[in-house]
Amino acid sequence: GNKATDFEEGVRERFLQLKQAEDLTYRQIAAESGIKHGTLTPWATGTYTGNGVNVAQQVQRWIDTRAEIALR
């Protein structure tokens, strides 16, 4: 894969681990992250047809924000 695809896959993996660990729903994450539910769900399941790297960047920001909050 190229760097963009590798980045997206890595973010997706962390996202799914966090979602499971925190027992979050896609709706909760969409509300917290500002990413549309209709974008987030297909992106997370690998069926998104748009720019997945853009979504991955937004998801990464959400993961980073959660990590900062958790460390406070």
All heavy atoms as a GROMACS GRO file, in nm:
protein
  570
    1GLY      N    1   0.083  -0.121   0.000
    1GLY     CA    2   0.000   0.000   0.000
    1GLY      C    3   0.085   0.125   0.000
    1GLY      O    4   0.204   0.120   0.029
    2ASN      N    5   0.025   0.238  -0.035
    2ASN     CA    6   0.098   0.364  -0.029
    2ASN      C    7   0.085   0.425   0.111
    2ASN      O    8   0.011   0.373   0.195
    2ASN     CB    9   0.049   0.462  -0.138
    2ASN     CG   10  -0.099   0.493  -0.126
    2ASN    OD1   11  -0.151   0.510  -0.016
    2ASN    ND2   12  -0.168   0.500  -0.238
    3LYS      N   13   0.157   0.533   0.133
    3LYS     CA   14   0.158   0.593   0.267
    3LYS      C   15   0.018   0.635   0.313
    3LYS      O   16  -0.018   0.616   0.428
    3LYS     CB   17   0.250   0.716   0.268
    3LYS     CG   18   0.396   0.682   0.283
    3LYS     CD   19   0.474   0.804   0.332
    3LYS     CE   20   0.620   0.775   0.349
    3LYS     NZ   21   0.694   0.765   0.220
    4ALA      N   22  -0.059   0.692   0.220
    4ALA     CA   23  -0.193   0.738   0.255
    4ALA      C   24  -0.280   0.622   0.301
    4ALA      O   25  -0.349   0.630   0.403
    4ALA     CB   26  -0.257   0.810   0.137
    5THR      N   27  -0.276   0.513   0.226
    5THR     CA   28  -0.356   0.395   0.260
    5THR      C   29  -0.311   0.336   0.392
    5THR      O   30  -0.394   0.296   0.475
    5THR     CB   31  -0.346   0.289   0.148
    5THR    OG1   32  -0.362   0.354   0.022
    5THR    CG2   33  -0.454   0.184   0.162
    6ASP      N   34  -0.179   0.329   0.413
    6ASP     CA   35  -0.126   0.276   0.539
    6ASP      C   36  -0.171   0.361   0.657
    6ASP      O   37  -0.208   0.309   0.762
    6ASP     CB   38   0.028   0.272   0.535
    6ASP     CG   39   0.081   0.170   0.434
    6ASP    OD1   40   0.001   0.085   0.388
    6ASP    OD2   41   0.199   0.176   0.402
    7PHE      N   42  -0.169   0.493   0.638
    7PHE     CA   43  -0.214   0.585   0.743
    7PHE      C   44  -0.360   0.557   0.775
    7PHE      O   45  -0.399   0.541   0.891
    7PHE     CB   46  -0.195   0.731   0.697
    7PHE     CG   47  -0.266   0.831   0.783
    7PHE    CD1   48  -0.217   0.864   0.909
    7PHE    CD2   49  -0.383   0.892   0.740
    7PHE    CE1   50  -0.284   0.956   0.990
    7PHE    CE2   51  -0.450   0.984   0.820
    7PHE     CZ   52  -0.400   1.017   0.945
    8GLU      N   53  -0.442   0.548   0.670
    8GLU     CA   54  -0.585   0.526   0.690
    8GLU      C   55  -0.611   0.394   0.762
    8GLU      O   56  -0.691   0.388   0.856
    8GLU     CB   57  -0.656   0.527   0.555
    8GLU     CG   58  -0.807   0.522   0.569
    8GLU     CD   59  -0.881   0.515   0.436
    8GLU    OE1   60  -0.817   0.534   0.330
    8GLU    OE2   61  -1.002   0.491   0.439
    9GLU      N   62  -0.542   0.289   0.721
    9GLU     CA   63  -0.559   0.157   0.784
    9GLU      C   64  -0.518   0.161   0.932
    9GLU      O   65  -0.586   0.102   1.016
    9GLU     CB   66  -0.475   0.051   0.711
    9GLU     CG   67  -0.533   0.007   0.579
    9GLU     CD   68  -0.675  -0.047   0.591
    9GLU    OE1   69  -0.703  -0.122   0.687
    9GLU    OE2   70  -0.758  -0.012   0.507
   10GLY      N   71  -0.409   0.230   0.961
   10GLY     CA   72  -0.362   0.241   1.099
   10GLY      C   73  -0.462   0.314   1.186
   10GLY      O   74  -0.489   0.272   1.300
   11VAL      N   75  -0.517   0.422   1.134
   11VAL     CA   76  -0.616   0.499   1.209
   11VAL      C   77  -0.741   0.415   1.230
   11VAL      O   78  -0.798   0.412   1.339
   11VAL     CB   79  -0.650   0.633   1.137
   11VAL    CG1   80  -0.764   0.704   1.209
   11VAL    CG2   81  -0.528   0.723   1.129
   12ARG      N   82  -0.783   0.344   1.126
   12ARG     CA   83  -0.903   0.261   1.137
   12ARG      C   84  -0.885   0.155   1.246
   12ARG      O   85  -0.976   0.131   1.326
   12ARG     CB   86  -0.937   0.194   1.004
   12ARG     CG   87  -1.070   0.121   1.007
   12ARG     CD   88  -1.102   0.051   0.876
   12ARG     NE   89  -1.138   0.146   0.772
   12ARG     CZ   90  -1.067   0.166   0.661
   12ARG    NH1   91  -0.957   0.099   0.638
   12ARG    NH2   92  -1.108   0.253   0.571
   13GLU      N   93  -0.768   0.095   1.249
   13GLU     CA   94  -0.739  -0.007   1.350
   13GLU      C   95  -0.749   0.051   1.492
   13GLU      O   96  -0.812  -0.007   1.579
   13GLU     CB   97  -0.599  -0.064   1.325
   13GLU     CG   98  -0.577  -0.201   1.381
   13GLU     CD   99  -0.445  -0.260   1.332
   13GLU    OE1  100  -0.425  -0.272   1.209
   13GLU    OE2  101  -0.360  -0.292   1.418
   14ARG      N  102  -0.684   0.168   1.513
   14ARG     CA  103  -0.689   0.233   1.644
   14ARG      C  104  -0.831   0.275   1.680
   14ARG      O  105  -0.875   0.260   1.794
   14ARG     CB  106  -0.597   0.357   1.647
   14ARG     CG  107  -0.450   0.321   1.657
   14ARG     CD  108  -0.364   0.442   1.687
   14ARG     NE  109  -0.360   0.538   1.577
   14ARG     CZ  110  -0.282   0.528   1.470
   14ARG    NH1  111  -0.201   0.426   1.456
   14ARG    NH2  112  -0.284   0.621   1.376
   15PHE      N  113  -0.902   0.326   1.579
   15PHE     CA  114  -1.041   0.368   1.599
   15PHE      C  115  -1.127   0.252   1.648
   15PHE      O  116  -1.201   0.265   1.745
   15PHE     CB  117  -1.096   0.423   1.466
   15PHE     CG  118  -1.245   0.444   1.466
   15PHE    CD1  119  -1.300   0.559   1.519
   15PHE    CD2  120  -1.329   0.348   1.413
   15PHE    CE1  121  -1.437   0.579   1.519
   15PHE    CE2  122  -1.467   0.368   1.412
   15PHE     CZ  123  -1.520   0.483   1.466
   16LEU      N  124  -1.116   0.138   1.581
   16LEU     CA  125  -1.199   0.023   1.617
   16LEU      C  126  -1.161  -0.032   1.754
   16LEU      O  127  -1.249  -0.075   1.830
   16LEU     CB  128  -1.189  -0.085   1.508
   16LEU     CG  129  -1.253  -0.046   1.374
   16LEU    CD1  130  -1.217  -0.148   1.265
   16LEU    CD2  131  -1.404  -0.029   1.386
   17GLN      N  132  -1.033  -0.029   1.788
   17GLN     CA  133  -0.988  -0.073   1.921
   17GLN      C  134  -1.046   0.017   2.028
   17GLN      O  135  -1.097  -0.030   2.130
   17GLN     CB  136  -0.835  -0.071   1.930
   17GLN     CG  137  -0.768  -0.187   1.858
   17GLN     CD  138  -0.617  -0.169   1.848
   17GLN    OE1  139  -0.563  -0.062   1.873
   17GLN    NE2  140  -0.549  -0.275   1.808
   18LEU      N  141  -1.041   0.149   2.004
   18LEU     CA  142  -1.092   0.246   2.101
   18LEU      C  143  -1.243   0.233   2.115
   18LEU      O  144  -1.297   0.235   2.225
   18LEU     CB  145  -1.054   0.388   2.056
   18LEU     CG  146  -1.093   0.503   2.148
   18LEU    CD1  147  -1.026   0.491   2.284
   18LEU    CD2  148  -1.057   0.637   2.084
   19LYS      N  149  -1.311   0.219   2.002
   19LYS     CA  150  -1.457   0.205   2.002
   19LYS      C  151  -1.498   0.085   2.088
   19LYS      O  152  -1.590   0.094   2.169
   19LYS     CB  153  -1.507   0.188   1.859
   19LYS     CG  154  -1.658   0.174   1.847
   19LYS     CD  155  -1.699   0.156   1.702
   19LYS     CE  156  -1.850   0.145   1.688
   19LYS     NZ  157  -1.903   0.022   1.747
   20GLN      N  158  -1.426  -0.027   2.070
   20GLN     CA  159  -1.458  -0.148   2.144
   20GLN      C  160  -1.421  -0.133   2.292
   20GLN      O  161  -1.500  -0.166   2.380
   20GLN     CB  162  -1.382  -0.266   2.083
   20GLN     CG  163  -1.430  -0.400   2.132
   20GLN     CD  164  -1.362  -0.516   2.059
   20GLN    OE1  165  -1.260  -0.500   1.993
   20GLN    NE2  166  -1.420  -0.634   2.069
   21ALA      N  167  -1.303  -0.078   2.318
   21ALA     CA  168  -1.254  -0.064   2.455
   21ALA      C  169  -1.345   0.028   2.538
   21ALA      O  170  -1.370   0.002   2.655
   21ALA     CB  171  -1.111  -0.011   2.455
   22GLU      N  172  -1.395   0.134   2.474
   22GLU     CA  173  -1.477   0.233   2.544
   22GLU      C  174  -1.626   0.202   2.530
   22GLU      O  175  -1.710   0.275   2.582
   22GLU     CB  176  -1.449   0.373   2.488
   22GLU     CG  177  -1.304   0.414   2.493
   22GLU     CD  178  -1.268   0.487   2.622
   22GLU    OE1  179  -1.358   0.546   2.684
   22GLU    OE2  180  -1.151   0.485   2.658
   23ASP      N  181  -1.657   0.097   2.455
   23ASP     CA  182  -1.797   0.057   2.431
   23ASP      C  183  -1.879   0.174   2.375
   23ASP      O  184  -1.986   0.207   2.425
   23ASP     CB  185  -1.859   0.004   2.561
   23ASP     CG  186  -1.986  -0.077   2.533
   23ASP    OD1  187  -1.997  -0.134   2.422
   23ASP    OD2  188  -2.074  -0.082   2.620
   24LEU      N  189  -1.826   0.237   2.270
   24LEU     CA  190  -1.891   0.352   2.209
   24LEU      C  191  -1.973   0.309   2.088
   24LEU      O  192  -1.940   0.212   2.021
   24LEU     CB  193  -1.784   0.452   2.161
   24LEU     CG  194  -1.694   0.511   2.269
   24LEU    CD1  195  -1.572   0.575   2.206
   24LEU    CD2  196  -1.770   0.613   2.352
   25THR      N  197  -2.079   0.386   2.060
   25THR     CA  198  -2.155   0.362   1.937
   25THR      C  199  -2.105   0.458   1.830
   25THR      O  200  -2.043   0.561   1.861
   25THR     CB  201  -2.305   0.386   1.959
   25THR    OG1  202  -2.326   0.526   1.985
   25THR    CG2  203  -2.360   0.304   2.075
   26TYR      N  204  -2.135   0.425   1.704
   26TYR     CA  205  -2.099   0.516   1.595
   26TYR      C  206  -2.166   0.652   1.613
   26TYR      O  207  -2.109   0.755   1.582
   26TYR     CB  208  -2.137   0.455   1.460
   26TYR     CG  209  -2.043   0.345   1.417
   26TYR    CD1  210  -2.087   0.214   1.405
   26TYR    CD2  211  -1.910   0.373   1.387
   26TYR    CE1  212  -2.000   0.113   1.366
   26TYR    CE2  213  -1.823   0.273   1.348
   26TYR     CZ  214  -1.868   0.143   1.337
   26TYR     OH  215  -1.782   0.044   1.299
   27ARG      N  216  -2.290   0.651   1.666
   27ARG     CA  217  -2.361   0.778   1.686
   27ARG      C  218  -2.289   0.866   1.789
   27ARG      O  219  -2.277   0.987   1.770
   27ARG     CB  220  -2.505   0.753   1.730
   27ARG     CG  221  -2.587   0.695   1.618
   27ARG     CD  222  -2.736   0.717   1.630
   27ARG     NE  223  -2.807   0.651   1.522
   27ARG     CZ  224  -2.818   0.699   1.399
   27ARG    NH1  225  -2.762   0.815   1.369
   27ARG    NH2  226  -2.883   0.634   1.306
   28GLN      N  227  -2.244   0.806   1.898
   28GLN     CA  228  -2.170   0.882   2.000
   28GLN      C  229  -2.044   0.943   1.940
   28GLN      O  230  -2.012   1.058   1.965
   28GLN     CB  231  -2.130   0.790   2.116
   28GLN     CG  232  -2.242   0.755   2.213
   28GLN     CD  233  -2.193   0.652   2.315
   28GLN    OE1  234  -2.160   0.539   2.280
   28GLN    NE2  235  -2.190   0.691   2.441
   29ILE      N  236  -1.972   0.860   1.864
   29ILE     CA  237  -1.846   0.906   1.807
   29ILE      C  238  -1.872   1.017   1.704
   29ILE      O  239  -1.801   1.116   1.700
   29ILE     CB  240  -1.768   0.789   1.743
   29ILE    CG1  241  -1.730   0.688   1.852
   29ILE    CG2  242  -1.644   0.840   1.671
   29ILE    CD1  243  -1.685   0.554   1.800
   30ALA      N  244  -1.976   0.999   1.623
   30ALA     CA  245  -2.012   1.102   1.524
   30ALA      C  246  -2.042   1.234   1.594
   30ALA      O  247  -1.994   1.340   1.552
   30ALA     CB  248  -2.132   1.055   1.442
   31ALA      N  249  -2.117   1.227   1.704
   31ALA     CA  250  -2.153   1.348   1.778
   31ALA      C  251  -2.028   1.414   1.837
   31ALA      O  252  -2.013   1.536   1.832
   31ALA     CB  253  -2.252   1.314   1.888
   32GLU      N  254  -1.939   1.333   1.893
   32GLU     CA  255  -1.817   1.386   1.956
   32GLU      C  256  -1.719   1.441   1.854
   32GLU      O  257  -1.653   1.541   1.880
   32GLU     CB  258  -1.745   1.274   2.033
   32GLU     CG  259  -1.797   1.251   2.171
   32GLU     CD  260  -1.710   1.152   2.246
   32GLU    OE1  261  -1.591   1.137   2.216
   32GLU    OE2  262  -1.764   1.087   2.338
   33SER      N  263  -1.706   1.373   1.743
   33SER     CA  264  -1.600   1.406   1.647
   33SER      C  265  -1.644   1.507   1.543
   33SER      O  266  -1.561   1.568   1.477
   33SER     CB  267  -1.554   1.278   1.575
   33SER     OG  268  -1.662   1.226   1.498
   34GLY      N  269  -1.776   1.522   1.527
   34GLY     CA  270  -1.826   1.611   1.423
   34GLY      C  271  -1.824   1.547   1.285
   34GLY      O  272  -1.850   1.614   1.185
   35ILE      N  273  -1.789   1.420   1.278
   35ILE     CA  274  -1.791   1.347   1.151
   35ILE      C  275  -1.932   1.291   1.133
   35ILE      O  276  -1.986   1.231   1.225
   35ILE     CB  277  -1.687   1.233   1.150
   35ILE    CG1  278  -1.546   1.287   1.178
   35ILE    CG2  279  -1.691   1.158   1.017
   35ILE    CD1  280  -1.445   1.181   1.216
   36LYS      N  281  -1.988   1.308   1.016
   36LYS     CA  282  -2.124   1.260   0.992
   36LYS      C  283  -2.132   1.109   1.012
   36LYS      O  284  -2.044   1.035   0.970
   36LYS     CB  285  -2.169   1.293   0.849
   36LYS     CG  286  -2.191   1.440   0.824
   36LYS     CD  287  -2.256   1.458   0.687
   36LYS     CE  288  -2.248   1.602   0.640
   36LYS     NZ  289  -2.115   1.636   0.584
   37HIS      N  290  -2.242   1.067   1.075
   37HIS     CA  291  -2.265   0.924   1.099
   37HIS      C  292  -2.261   0.846   0.967
   37HIS      O  293  -2.205   0.737   0.959
   37HIS     CB  294  -2.400   0.905   1.169
   37HIS     CG  295  -2.431   0.764   1.205
   37HIS    ND1  296  -2.510   0.683   1.127
   37HIS    CD2  297  -2.392   0.688   1.310
   37HIS    CE1  298  -2.519   0.564   1.184
   37HIS    NE2  299  -2.448   0.564   1.294
   38GLY      N  300  -2.320   0.904   0.862
   38GLY     CA  301  -2.324   0.840   0.730
   38GLY      C  302  -2.189   0.832   0.661
   38GLY      O  303  -2.175   0.763   0.559
   39THR      N  304  -2.091   0.903   0.714
   39THR     CA  305  -1.953   0.895   0.664
   39THR      C  306  -1.872   0.800   0.750
   39THR      O  307  -1.798   0.715   0.700
   39THR     CB  308  -1.886   1.035   0.667
   39THR    OG1  309  -1.959   1.124   0.584
   39THR    CG2  310  -1.741   1.028   0.621
   40LEU      N  311  -1.890   0.814   0.880
   40LEU     CA  312  -1.810   0.740   0.977
   40LEU      C  313  -1.830   0.590   0.967
   40LEU      O  314  -1.732   0.514   0.965
   40LEU     CB  315  -1.845   0.789   1.118
   40LEU     CG  316  -1.757   0.739   1.232
   40LEU    CD1  317  -1.614   0.789   1.216
   40LEU    CD2  318  -1.814   0.784   1.366
   41THR      N  319  -1.955   0.547   0.959
   41THR     CA  320  -1.985   0.404   0.960
   41THR      C  321  -1.925   0.332   0.839
   41THR      O  322  -1.853   0.234   0.857
   41THR     CB  323  -2.137   0.380   0.973
   41THR    OG1  324  -2.185   0.455   1.084
   41THR    CG2  325  -2.167   0.233   0.995
   42PRO      N  326  -1.952   0.380   0.715
   42PRO     CA  327  -1.888   0.312   0.602
   42PRO      C  328  -1.735   0.322   0.605
   42PRO      O  329  -1.667   0.227   0.565
   42PRO     CB  330  -1.945   0.382   0.478
   42PRO     CG  331  -2.014   0.504   0.527
   42PRO     CD  332  -2.045   0.484   0.672
   43TRP      N  333  -1.682   0.434   0.654
   43TRP     CA  334  -1.536   0.446   0.663
   43TRP      C  335  -1.480   0.338   0.755
   43TRP      O  336  -1.382   0.271   0.722
   43TRP     CB  337  -1.496   0.586   0.714
   43TRP     CG  338  -1.346   0.598   0.730
   43TRP    CD1  339  -1.256   0.627   0.631
   43TRP    CD2  340  -1.270   0.577   0.849
   43TRP    NE1  341  -1.129   0.625   0.683
   43TRP    CE2  342  -1.135   0.594   0.816
   43TRP    CE3  343  -1.304   0.545   0.981
   43TRP    CZ2  344  -1.032   0.581   0.911
   43TRP    CZ3  345  -1.202   0.532   1.074
   43TRP    CH2  346  -1.068   0.550   1.039
   44ALA      N  347  -1.544   0.320   0.871
   44ALA     CA  348  -1.495   0.225   0.971
   44ALA      C  349  -1.506   0.081   0.922
   44ALA      O  350  -1.427  -0.005   0.962
   44ALA     CB  351  -1.570   0.243   1.101
   45THR      N  352  -1.604   0.055   0.837
   45THR     CA  353  -1.624  -0.083   0.789
   45THR      C  354  -1.557  -0.107   0.654
   45THR      O  355  -1.568  -0.215   0.598
   45THR     CB  356  -1.775  -0.114   0.778
   45THR    OG1  357  -1.838  -0.012   0.698
   45THR    CG2  358  -1.841  -0.115   0.915
   46GLY      N  359  -1.488  -0.005   0.604
   46GLY     CA  360  -1.410  -0.021   0.481
   46GLY      C  361  -1.493  -0.015   0.354
   46GLY      O  362  -1.447  -0.060   0.249
   47THR      N  363  -1.612   0.042   0.361
   47THR     CA  364  -1.697   0.050   0.241
   47THR      C  365  -1.715   0.193   0.192
   47THR      O  366  -1.792   0.217   0.099
   47THR     CB  367  -1.837  -0.010   0.270
   47THR    OG1  368  -1.895   0.058   0.381
   47THR    CG2  369  -1.828  -0.158   0.302
   48TYR      N  370  -1.645   0.287   0.254
   48TYR     CA  371  -1.658   0.429   0.218
   48TYR      C  372  -1.598   0.454   0.080
   48TYR      O  373  -1.487   0.408   0.052
   48TYR     CB  374  -1.588   0.514   0.323
   48TYR     CG  375  -1.602   0.664   0.304
   48TYR    CD1  376  -1.727   0.723   0.306
   48TYR    CD2  377  -1.490   0.743   0.286
   48TYR    CE1  378  -1.741   0.861   0.290
   48TYR    CE2  379  -1.502   0.880   0.271
   48TYR     CZ  380  -1.629   0.939   0.272
   48TYR     OH  381  -1.642   1.074   0.258
   49THR      N  382  -1.671   0.525  -0.005
   49THR     CA  383  -1.625   0.546  -0.143
   49THR      C  384  -1.564   0.685  -0.164
   49THR      O  385  -1.509   0.713  -0.269
   49THR     CB  386  -1.742   0.529  -0.242
   49THR    OG1  387  -1.850   0.614  -0.201
   49THR    CG2  388  -1.791   0.385  -0.245
   50GLY      N  389  -1.574   0.771  -0.063
   50GLY     CA  390  -1.515   0.905  -0.074
   50GLY      C  391  -1.367   0.905  -0.040
   50GLY      O  392  -1.300   0.802  -0.048
   51ASN      N  393  -1.316   1.020   0.002
   51ASN     CA  394  -1.175   1.034   0.038
   51ASN      C  395  -1.154   0.984   0.181
   51ASN      O  396  -1.174   1.057   0.277
   51ASN     CB  397  -1.132   1.181   0.024
   51ASN     CG  398  -0.981   1.198   0.042
   51ASN    OD1  399  -0.917   1.119   0.111
   51ASN    ND2  400  -0.927   1.299  -0.020
   52GLY      N  401  -1.113   0.859   0.191
   52GLY     CA  402  -1.095   0.795   0.321
   52GLY      C  403  -0.985   0.856   0.403
   52GLY      O  404  -0.990   0.855   0.527
   53VAL      N  405  -0.883   0.912   0.338
   53VAL     CA  406  -0.771   0.972   0.410
   53VAL      C  407  -0.818   1.098   0.483
   53VAL      O  408  -0.779   1.121   0.598
   53VAL     CB  409  -0.652   1.002   0.315
   53VAL    CG1  410  -0.541   1.077   0.388
   53VAL    CG2  411  -0.598   0.872   0.257
   54ASN      N  412  -0.905   1.176   0.420
   54ASN     CA  413  -0.962   1.294   0.487
   54ASN      C  414  -1.036   1.253   0.613
   54ASN      O  415  -1.023   1.317   0.718
   54ASN     CB  416  -1.059   1.367   0.394
   54ASN     CG  417  -0.988   1.459   0.296
   54ASN    OD1  418  -0.866   1.473   0.299
   54ASN    ND2  419  -1.064   1.519   0.206
   55VAL      N  420  -1.116   1.147   0.603
   55VAL     CA  421  -1.191   1.098   0.719
   55VAL      C  422  -1.092   1.051   0.825
   55VAL      O  423  -1.108   1.080   0.944
   55VAL     CB  424  -1.288   0.985   0.679
   55VAL    CG1  425  -1.368   0.939   0.801
   55VAL    CG2  426  -1.382   1.031   0.569
   56ALA      N  427  -0.990   0.978   0.783
   56ALA     CA  428  -0.889   0.926   0.877
   56ALA      C  429  -0.824   1.040   0.954
   56ALA      O  430  -0.799   1.027   1.074
   56ALA     CB  431  -0.783   0.845   0.802
   57GLN      N  432  -0.797   1.152   0.888
   57GLN     CA  433  -0.736   1.267   0.956
   57GLN      C  434  -0.830   1.323   1.062
   57GLN      O  435  -0.787   1.357   1.172
   57GLN     CB  436  -0.697   1.375   0.854
   57GLN     CG  437  -0.573   1.335   0.775
   57GLN     CD  438  -0.548   1.425   0.654
   57GLN    OE1  439  -0.639   1.491   0.603
   57GLN    NE2  440  -0.425   1.425   0.606
   58GLN      N  441  -0.960   1.330   1.030
   58GLN     CA  442  -1.059   1.377   1.128
   58GLN      C  443  -1.069   1.280   1.244
   58GLN      O  444  -1.079   1.321   1.360
   58GLN     CB  445  -1.195   1.393   1.062
   58GLN     CG  446  -1.204   1.507   0.963
   58GLN     CD  447  -1.341   1.509   0.897
   58GLN    OE1  448  -1.372   1.429   0.809
   58GLN    NE2  449  -1.425   1.600   0.940
   59VAL      N  450  -1.068   1.151   1.214
   59VAL     CA  451  -1.077   1.048   1.318
   59VAL      C  452  -0.954   1.055   1.408
   59VAL      O  453  -0.964   1.044   1.530
   59VAL     CB  454  -1.093   0.907   1.256
   59VAL    CG1  455  -1.078   0.798   1.361
   59VAL    CG2  456  -1.229   0.896   1.186
   60GLN      N  457  -0.836   1.075   1.347
   60GLN     CA  458  -0.712   1.085   1.424
   60GLN      C  459  -0.719   1.202   1.521
   60GLN      O  460  -0.678   1.190   1.636
   60GLN     CB  461  -0.592   1.100   1.330
   60GLN     CG  462  -0.457   1.101   1.403
   60GLN     CD  463  -0.431   0.974   1.482
   60GLN    OE1  464  -0.432   0.865   1.428
   60GLN    NE2  465  -0.408   0.988   1.612
   61ARG      N  466  -0.773   1.315   1.475
   61ARG     CA  467  -0.790   1.432   1.564
   61ARG      C  468  -0.880   1.397   1.682
   61ARG      O  469  -0.853   1.436   1.796
   61ARG     CB  470  -0.848   1.552   1.487
   61ARG     CG  471  -0.742   1.632   1.414
   61ARG     CD  472  -0.792   1.771   1.377
   61ARG     NE  473  -0.895   1.768   1.274
   61ARG     CZ  474  -0.869   1.767   1.142
   61ARG    NH1  475  -0.744   1.768   1.100
   61ARG    NH2  476  -0.968   1.766   1.056
   62TRP      N  477  -0.988   1.325   1.654
   62TRP     CA  478  -1.080   1.283   1.761
   62TRP      C  479  -1.008   1.190   1.860
   62TRP      O  480  -1.020   1.207   1.981
   62TRP     CB  481  -1.202   1.214   1.700
   62TRP     CG  482  -1.292   1.152   1.801
   62TRP    CD1  483  -1.378   1.216   1.885
   62TRP    CD2  484  -1.303   1.013   1.833
   62TRP    NE1  485  -1.442   1.125   1.966
   62TRP    CE2  486  -1.399   1.000   1.936
   62TRP    CE3  487  -1.243   0.897   1.783
   62TRP    CZ2  488  -1.434   0.876   1.990
   62TRP    CZ3  489  -1.278   0.775   1.836
   62TRP    CH2  490  -1.372   0.765   1.939
   63ILE      N  491  -0.929   1.096   1.809
   63ILE     CA  492  -0.853   1.004   1.895
   63ILE      C  493  -0.755   1.083   1.983
   63ILE      O  494  -0.746   1.060   2.103
   63ILE     CB  495  -0.779   0.898   1.811
   63ILE    CG1  496  -0.879   0.801   1.745
   63ILE    CG2  497  -0.678   0.819   1.898
   63ILE    CD1  498  -0.817   0.705   1.643
   64ASP      N  499  -0.685   1.178   1.921
   64ASP     CA  500  -0.588   1.261   1.995
   64ASP      C  501  -0.658   1.341   2.104
   64ASP      O  502  -0.607   1.352   2.216
   64ASP     CB  503  -0.516   1.358   1.901
   64ASP     CG  504  -0.422   1.286   1.805
   64ASP    OD1  505  -0.389   1.169   1.829
   64ASP    OD2  506  -0.383   1.348   1.704
   65THR      N  507  -0.773   1.397   2.073
   65THR     CA  508  -0.850   1.477   2.169
   65THR      C  509  -0.893   1.390   2.286
   65THR      O  510  -0.881   1.430   2.401
   65THR     CB  511  -0.973   1.540   2.101
   65THR    OG1  512  -0.928   1.616   1.989
   65THR    CG2  513  -1.048   1.631   2.197
   66ARG      N  514  -0.942   1.272   2.257
   66ARG     CA  515  -0.984   1.178   2.363
   66ARG      C  516  -0.867   1.141   2.453
   66ARG      O  517  -0.881   1.132   2.573
   66ARG     CB  518  -1.043   1.050   2.303
   66ARG     CG  519  -1.186   1.063   2.266
   66ARG     CD  520  -1.247   0.928   2.239
   66ARG     NE  521  -1.282   0.859   2.363
   66ARG     CZ  522  -1.398   0.871   2.426
   66ARG    NH1  523  -1.490   0.950   2.376
   66ARG    NH2  524  -1.422   0.805   2.535
   67ALA      N  525  -0.751   1.119   2.392
   67ALA     CA  526  -0.631   1.082   2.468
   67ALA      C  527  -0.592   1.195   2.562
   67ALA      O  528  -0.557   1.170   2.677
   67ALA     CB  529  -0.517   1.049   2.372
   68GLU      N  530  -0.599   1.319   2.512
   68GLU     CA  531  -0.564   1.435   2.597
   68GLU      C  532  -0.660   1.446   2.715
   68GLU      O  533  -0.618   1.471   2.826
   68GLU     CB  534  -0.571   1.564   2.513
   68GLU     CG  535  -0.449   1.584   2.426
   68GLU     CD  536  -0.472   1.695   2.324
   68GLU    OE1  537  -0.548   1.790   2.353
   68GLU    OE2  538  -0.411   1.687   2.215
   69ILE      N  539  -0.789   1.427   2.688
   69ILE     CA  540  -0.890   1.435   2.794
   69ILE      C  541  -0.865   1.325   2.899
   69ILE      O  542  -0.871   1.349   3.019
   69ILE     CB  543  -1.033   1.425   2.736
   69ILE    CG1  544  -1.061   1.549   2.650
   69ILE    CG2  545  -1.137   1.410   2.846
   69ILE    CD1  546  -1.182   1.537   2.560
   70ALA      N  547  -0.832   1.206   2.851
   70ALA     CA  548  -0.809   1.091   2.939
   70ALA      C  549  -0.689   1.112   3.031
   70ALA      O  550  -0.683   1.060   3.142
   70ALA     CB  551  -0.790   0.964   2.856
   71LEU      N  552  -0.591   1.191   2.983
   71LEU     CA  553  -0.469   1.211   3.061
   71LEU      C  554  -0.483   1.321   3.166
   71LEU      O  555  -0.398   1.335   3.252
   71LEU     CB  556  -0.353   1.246   2.966
   71LEU     CG  557  -0.304   1.131   2.878
   71LEU    CD1  558  -0.204   1.182   2.774
   71LEU    CD2  559  -0.241   1.020   2.960
   72ARG      N  560  -0.589   1.401   3.157
   72ARG     CA  561  -0.606   1.510   3.253
   72ARG      C  562  -0.632   1.460   3.394
   72ARG      O  563  -0.702   1.362   3.410
   72ARG     CB  564  -0.720   1.601   3.210
   72ARG     CG  565  -0.670   1.705   3.112
   72ARG     CD  566  -0.781   1.803   3.074
   72ARG     NE  567  -0.749   1.858   2.943
   72ARG     CZ  568  -0.840   1.891   2.852
   72ARG    NH1  569  -0.966   1.876   2.877
   72ARG    NH2  570  -0.803   1.941   2.738
   0.00000   0.00000   0.00000
